[in-house]
Amino acid sequence: AGLVGGVCVGVWRGGLVGAMGIADMVLRLPGMRGLAGVMSRTYRGIVERDLRAMGLRYDDVLNESDPEVKEVIDNLPAEEAELRWKRLKRAVDLDLKKTTLHPDLQKEVDVWNPYIRSRVELLKKQRLERQLYE
């Protein structure tokens, strides 16, 4: 094991394994796919619960430092941008008051609506196509 080009690598079954290959290596171990599935569902449930409590969607909290996410947010339709801004303001207000959204309102929140992620994927696809033609 060691560093190659700043990436941690190791030897597994006679082959070289990079940092990205470690996850694949671990998932090949007996029982690990099932455990990863359980952990994934548990984490997703926790994220959903916390977002619902604040009245947010998953896309509302995407990293705006990502250039594609920032570009999509900057180009959202006015109504959608305003709704996002209101959700974020409400979440900050609830957090400052150390409270959560009323349970009846929490049920109405569509946490997984991909209103930004779908546009980011489209933007990435368009950029890739442009690069292929240049």
LINQUI-V611220 format. One record per helix or strand. SS is the DSSP state (H for helix, E for strand). FROM is the first residue (numbers start at 1). TO is the last residue. If there is no record, write none. Layout:
ss:SS from:FROM to:TO
ss:SS from:FROM to:TO
This chain:
ss:E from:2 to:4
ss:E from:7 to:12
ss:E from:15 to:17
ss:H from:19 to:27
ss:H from:32 to:54
ss:H from:58 to:61
ss:H from:67 to:74
ss:H from:78 to:96
ss:H from:103 to:106
ss:H from:117 to:133
